[in-house]
Amino acid sequence: MHQLNFLNREQAEKIAESFETPVYVYSEEKLEEAVNNFLAFPSAFWHSVRYAMKANANKNILKLFHKKWILLDCSSEYEAYRAISAGFEPEKLQISGQETPRNLSDLLEKWVKMVATSLQQIEAIWKIAPWTEIWVRINPWMWSWAFKAISTGGETSAFGIWHEYIPQIQELSAKYDLKITKIHIHIGSENTPESWTDSANIGLLFVSQFQDVTTLDLGGGFKKAIMPYEKSADLQAIWESVAATFKQFAEDTDRKIHLEVEPGKYMVINSCSVVAKVDDIVDTWSEGYKFIRTNTGMTEMPRVPMYGVQQPIVVLNNSSETEEYVMVGHCCESGDILTSKLYSQEEIEPITLPKVSEWDIIIIEWTGAYNASMSMKNYNSFPEAGELLLRNSWEIIEIRKRQNLEDIWKNEIEVI
């Protein structure tokens, strides 16, 4: 059975008593630890860390990263404006989303950088800001081997300009006298020095075809183990290998290329615990399953029902007995399962826990990434959960209030 990550039992019980559950709780210490890991790894000619804010966009997390000199990758114009409101200078932002911003002109005039992910976007950027440098995302022929649902490269992915269109990119560059200074690639989650070195070699192959490029952005997808059977990416080993690749490219071409990386999940996943409660215990007779119904679920933790990932779950009680349970969420939805078979979200898988009782406190660990930011809020009209921060001083403070019920429908316009 799993242990608490950063909260102790007294803190968890105080939170469950003082705040309405479910509630997210973040650790300032864990956030800083992840940032420092990325700032410290070796690179050939210096490197930049550009946090993928889609993983978690709470203003306080963004402010913490801003103090650490982290740059941001935004997946939409709305994330860019959100980052600016959190104190980020526009020139520290890039947008690399699928949709062309409706306010592209305003953003470019503010010096937010747009990574072109299609040939049409290159022309759109040139028409508005012919003076700006162009950054381009290229879709290589390789993809993530982690699991198919999170692959963002290869022929089944719509992310970036397919690599066989590089001649067309070069034609546009010549036609409009464009200066392409950064190449961006990202294939999804990777974990080994070999896979990252392969990505670096492919990225540098693209760089070699554009003489003005000074930066290669290798994206993110760094694995952070959250279950005992998983293995975290060894950042030091990865970047020692990648650094050697960049140095060899410099020897061969006399070009020292700046490295940029875009961690998202790795930066925040370890920083959060969801504090919730047991609502009910039901079963499907002696040959079936025993279910724990909780007061949380897909509304706060969509990664489990979307991808079939598994999360550490801790029950806070004094029971010396154990039982096998399937834990489910509070939504009236057959897919709201919190203990599914790995990468097979439609199949339930019992786990062993201390024997539970109604209103026992449960902690779902390692929930900092792609949960609050990707939550299915207001499904079944459940209010958006609140968020807390455990400061380094051990003070627990509220950083987002739980949504008022009336706010769910406040933007609806009555016409009947």
Secondary structure as UniProt FT lines:
FT   HELIX           9..18
FT   STRAND          23..27
FT   HELIX           28..40
FT   STRAND          47..52
FT   HELIX           53..55
FT   HELIX           59..67
FT   TURN            68..69
FT   STRAND          71..74
FT   HELIX           77..85
FT   TURN            86..87
FT   HELIX           90..92
FT   STRAND          93..95
FT   TURN            102..103
FT   HELIX           104..109
FT   TURN            110..111
FT   STRAND          113..116
FT   HELIX           119..128
FT   TURN            130..131
FT   STRAND          134..139
FT   HELIX           148..150
FT   TURN            155..156
FT   STRAND          161..162
FT   HELIX           163..165
FT   HELIX           166..176
FT   STRAND          180..184
FT   HELIX           193..207
FT   TURN            208..209
FT   TURN            211..212
FT   STRAND          215..217
FT   TURN            228..229
FT   HELIX           235..253
FT   STRAND          258..261
FT   HELIX           265..268
FT   HELIX           269..271
FT   STRAND          272..283
FT   TURN            286..287
FT   STRAND          290..294
FT   TURN            298..300
FT   HELIX           303..307
FT   STRAND          313..316
FT   STRAND          322..328
FT   TURN            334..335
FT   STRAND          340..341
FT   TURN            342..343
FT   STRAND          344..348
FT   STRAND          351..354
FT   TURN            358..359
FT   STRAND          361..365
FT   TURN            373..374
FT   TURN            377..378
FT   HELIX           379..381
FT   STRAND          386..390
FT   TURN            392..393
FT   STRAND          396..400
FT   HELIX           405..408
FT   TURN            410..411
//
